[in-house]
Amino acid sequence: MVWVPLLLVACVAAGAGCVRVCRAALAAARPREVPGGAEDLTVCEAAYLSGGPLRVTDLTLVSMHLARRLLLAHTGWATVVDASGGGDGLERAVLGAIGPGGQSPVRAVRPVVAAAESVRLLADGLVERGLAVPEEGRRALAAGVRAARAGFLLTLALGTVAVLLVPEGSRGPVVAAFALPLTGSGLCLLIGLVEVFPYTRWASPAGQRLLAGLSRADPLTALATRGHAVLEPELRAALKGWEGPRK
């Protein structure tokens, strides 16, 4: 019975990971009253709820490109065409990230704009309305997924060691005993990675409902909700910051 202490450690590790994932998932899914309706969700808010700060940045870059205030080249460079008029906070953040030279690689612009004050204010407003998951909720969920993964791997490792410690003819009960914590931690990890984490990373359940009610007919709304896949190849190359020769 030398494998029993290993089983106890595996059960504790697997249980801790499962508890953290479940608690984070329940906190993220906790319903909140949402004022207004789907018409109150702007395209920038939809972008944040669908893909976070970088999606908002991409939406702003493409919007300025379509308005001919900015040129996004397939080579991965952004060039200011028209800096007059000021624009909103997001556009000013883009112009500030590009700098006084009027040209900068998109890969350098995107993280600067994503961390700008205007994006943070947008996120705070969505959290206040109950449409976005707070930053601490995203951190707790990510930590829960990591704990579940660690519990699964530790259980697998301890189970393997335990099986090797007993004679070959007596390994059946050991395998059966470790199957429970291994299955439990594996299911929690699957829930965290497939069911919970991708869909609640930015949007709360209320935010997801508003996103589901948006029409994708408008190109900018489609970009906000679906990402780069809806763009033309040259714009996709520009946002990815590709700087190689054009094929």
C-alpha positions as CSV (number, residue, x, y, z in Angstrom):
1,M,0.0,0.0,0.0
2,V,2.9,2.3,-0.5
3,W,0.9,4.0,-3.3
4,V,-1.8,5.3,-1.0
5,P,0.0,8.4,0.1
6,L,0.6,9.2,-3.6
7,L,-3.1,8.8,-4.2
8,L,-4.0,11.2,-1.4
9,V,-1.6,13.9,-2.8
10,A,-3.1,13.4,-6.3
11,C,-6.7,13.8,-4.9
12,V,-5.8,17.0,-3.1
13,A,-4.1,18.5,-6.1
14,A,-6.8,17.5,-8.5
15,G,-9.5,18.7,-6.1
16,A,-7.8,22.1,-5.6
17,G,-7.6,22.7,-9.3
18,C,-11.3,21.7,-9.8
19,V,-12.4,24.0,-7.0
20,R,-10.5,27.0,-8.5
21,V,-11.9,26.5,-12.0
22,C,-15.5,26.1,-10.7
23,R,-15.3,29.1,-8.4
24,A,-13.9,31.3,-11.2
25,A,-16.5,30.1,-13.7
26,L,-19.4,30.7,-11.3
27,A,-18.1,34.2,-10.5
28,A,-17.7,35.0,-14.2
29,A,-21.2,33.7,-15.0
30,R,-22.9,35.5,-12.2
31,P,-25.8,37.4,-13.7
32,R,-26.0,41.2,-13.4
33,E,-28.8,43.6,-14.4
34,V,-28.0,45.3,-17.7
35,P,-29.6,48.6,-18.5
36,G,-30.7,49.3,-22.1
37,G,-30.7,46.9,-25.0
38,A,-28.6,45.7,-27.9
39,E,-28.8,49.2,-29.5
40,D,-26.6,50.5,-26.7
41,L,-23.6,48.4,-27.7
42,T,-21.3,50.4,-30.0
43,V,-19.0,48.8,-32.5
44,C,-15.9,49.5,-30.3
45,E,-17.7,48.0,-27.3
46,A,-18.5,44.9,-29.4
47,A,-14.9,44.7,-30.4
48,Y,-13.7,44.7,-26.8
49,L,-16.3,42.1,-25.7
50,S,-15.3,39.9,-28.6
51,G,-11.5,40.2,-28.6
52,G,-10.3,42.6,-25.9
53,P,-8.0,45.6,-26.3
54,L,-6.2,44.3,-29.3
55,R,-9.5,43.9,-31.2
56,V,-10.4,47.4,-30.3
57,T,-7.0,48.6,-31.7
58,D,-7.5,46.6,-34.9
59,L,-11.0,48.1,-35.4
60,T,-9.7,51.6,-34.9
61,L,-6.8,51.1,-37.3
62,V,-9.1,49.7,-40.0
63,S,-11.7,52.3,-39.4
64,M,-9.1,55.1,-39.9
65,H,-7.8,53.3,-43.0
66,L,-11.2,53.1,-44.5
67,A,-11.8,56.8,-43.7
68,R,-8.4,57.6,-45.5
69,R,-6.9,59.1,-42.4
70,L,-4.4,56.3,-42.2
71,L,-2.8,54.0,-44.7
72,L,-2.2,50.4,-43.7
73,A,0.3,48.8,-46.1
74,H,0.5,45.1,-46.7
75,T,4.2,45.4,-45.6
76,G,3.0,45.9,-42.0
77,W,3.5,49.7,-41.8
78,A,1.0,52.4,-40.8
79,T,1.3,55.8,-42.3
80,V,-0.7,58.9,-41.2
81,V,-2.5,60.5,-44.1
82,D,-4.7,63.0,-42.3
83,A,-3.9,64.0,-38.7
84,S,-6.4,66.9,-38.7
85,G,-9.7,66.9,-36.9
86,G,-8.4,65.2,-33.7
87,G,-10.8,62.3,-33.8
88,D,-11.9,60.4,-30.7
89,G,-9.7,59.1,-27.9
90,L,-9.0,55.9,-29.7
91,E,-7.9,57.6,-32.9
92,R,-5.7,60.1,-30.9
93,A,-4.1,57.1,-29.2
94,V,-3.3,55.6,-32.6
95,L,-1.8,58.9,-33.8
96,G,0.2,59.2,-30.6
97,A,1.5,55.6,-30.9
98,I,2.6,56.2,-34.5
99,G,4.5,59.3,-33.4
100,P,5.5,62.6,-35.0
101,G,7.2,60.9,-37.9
102,G,3.8,59.9,-39.2
103,Q,4.9,56.3,-39.9
104,S,5.5,53.2,-37.7
105,P,5.3,49.4,-37.9
106,V,1.8,48.1,-37.0
107,R,3.3,45.6,-34.7
108,A,4.7,48.4,-32.6
109,V,1.5,50.5,-32.7
110,R,-0.9,47.7,-31.6
111,P,0.3,47.1,-28.0
112,V,0.7,50.8,-27.3
113,V,-2.9,51.6,-28.3
114,A,-4.2,48.5,-26.5
115,A,-2.7,49.8,-23.3
116,A,-4.0,53.4,-23.8
117,E,-6.2,55.2,-21.3
118,S,-9.1,55.4,-23.8
119,V,-9.2,51.6,-24.1
120,R,-9.1,51.2,-20.3
121,L,-12.0,53.6,-19.9
122,L,-14.0,51.7,-22.5
123,A,-13.3,48.5,-20.6
124,D,-14.2,50.1,-17.3
125,G,-17.5,51.3,-18.7
126,L,-18.4,47.8,-19.9
127,V,-17.6,46.3,-16.5
128,E,-19.7,48.9,-14.8
129,R,-22.7,47.9,-17.0
130,G,-22.1,44.2,-16.3
131,L,-21.2,43.4,-19.9
132,A,-17.5,42.6,-19.5
133,V,-15.7,40.3,-17.1
134,P,-13.5,42.4,-14.7
135,E,-9.8,42.0,-14.9
136,E,-9.6,40.2,-11.6
137,G,-12.2,37.7,-12.9
138,R,-10.1,36.9,-15.9
139,R,-7.0,36.5,-13.8
140,A,-8.9,34.1,-11.4
141,L,-10.2,32.1,-14.4
142,A,-6.7,31.8,-15.9
143,A,-5.2,30.8,-12.6
144,G,-7.9,28.2,-12.2
145,V,-7.1,26.7,-15.6
146,R,-3.4,26.6,-14.7
147,A,-4.2,24.9,-11.3
148,A,-6.4,22.3,-13.1
149,R,-3.7,21.6,-15.6
150,A,-1.1,21.2,-12.8
151,G,-3.4,18.9,-10.9
152,F,-4.0,16.8,-14.0
153,L,-0.3,16.5,-14.8
154,L,0.7,15.8,-11.2
155,T,-2.0,13.1,-10.9
156,L,-0.8,11.5,-14.1
157,A,2.8,11.5,-12.9
158,L,1.9,10.2,-9.4
159,G,-0.3,7.5,-10.9
160,T,2.5,6.4,-13.2
161,V,4.9,6.2,-10.2
162,A,2.4,4.3,-8.1
163,V,1.8,1.7,-10.9
164,L,5.5,1.1,-11.2
165,L,5.8,0.6,-7.4
166,V,3.5,-2.4,-7.2
167,P,3.9,-5.9,-8.8
168,E,2.4,-6.2,-12.3
169,G,-0.4,-8.5,-11.1
170,S,-1.6,-6.0,-8.5
171,R,-1.8,-2.9,-10.7
172,G,-5.5,-3.0,-11.5
173,P,-6.7,-1.5,-8.2
174,V,-4.0,1.2,-8.4
175,V,-5.1,2.2,-11.9
176,A,-8.7,2.3,-10.8
177,A,-8.0,4.4,-7.8
178,F,-6.1,7.0,-9.7
179,A,-8.7,7.1,-12.5
180,L,-11.1,9.2,-10.4
181,P,-8.8,12.2,-9.6
182,L,-7.4,12.0,-13.1
183,T,-10.8,12.0,-14.7
184,G,-12.0,14.8,-12.5
185,S,-9.1,17.1,-13.1
186,G,-9.2,16.3,-16.8
187,L,-12.8,17.2,-17.1
188,C,-12.3,20.5,-15.2
189,L,-9.4,21.3,-17.4
190,L,-11.5,20.6,-20.5
191,I,-14.3,22.8,-19.1
192,G,-11.8,25.6,-18.4
193,L,-10.2,25.5,-21.8
194,V,-13.1,24.7,-24.1
195,E,-16.3,25.8,-22.4
196,V,-15.4,28.6,-20.0
197,F,-12.2,30.4,-20.8
198,P,-12.6,31.4,-24.5
199,Y,-16.2,32.7,-24.0
200,T,-15.9,34.5,-20.7
201,R,-12.4,36.0,-21.2
202,W,-13.9,39.4,-22.1
203,A,-17.7,39.3,-22.3
204,S,-20.0,38.4,-19.4
205,P,-23.1,36.3,-20.2
206,A,-25.0,39.5,-20.6
207,G,-22.4,40.8,-22.9
208,Q,-22.5,37.6,-24.9
209,R,-26.3,38.0,-25.4
210,L,-25.9,41.5,-26.7
211,L,-23.1,40.3,-29.1
212,A,-25.4,37.6,-30.4
213,G,-28.0,40.2,-31.3
214,L,-25.7,42.3,-33.5
215,S,-25.9,42.2,-37.3
216,R,-22.7,41.2,-39.1
217,A,-23.7,43.0,-42.3
218,D,-21.6,46.0,-41.5
219,P,-17.9,45.4,-42.3
220,L,-16.7,47.1,-39.1
221,T,-19.2,45.2,-37.0
222,A,-18.0,41.9,-38.6
223,L,-14.4,42.8,-37.8
224,A,-15.4,43.7,-34.3
225,T,-17.1,40.4,-33.6
226,R,-15.2,37.9,-35.9
227,G,-11.7,39.4,-36.1
228,H,-9.2,39.3,-39.0
229,A,-10.9,36.6,-40.9
230,V,-13.4,39.0,-42.5
231,L,-10.7,41.3,-43.8
232,E,-9.1,41.4,-47.3
233,P,-5.7,39.7,-47.5
234,E,-3.8,42.9,-47.6
235,L,-5.4,44.3,-44.5
236,R,-4.8,41.0,-42.7
237,A,-1.2,41.1,-43.7
238,A,-0.9,44.7,-42.4
239,L,-2.4,43.9,-39.0
240,K,-0.2,40.9,-38.6
241,G,2.8,43.2,-39.2
242,W,4.2,41.1,-42.1
243,E,7.3,42.9,-43.5
244,G,8.5,40.4,-46.1
245,P,8.4,40.7,-49.9
246,R,5.0,40.7,-51.5
247,K,4.1,37.5,-53.3
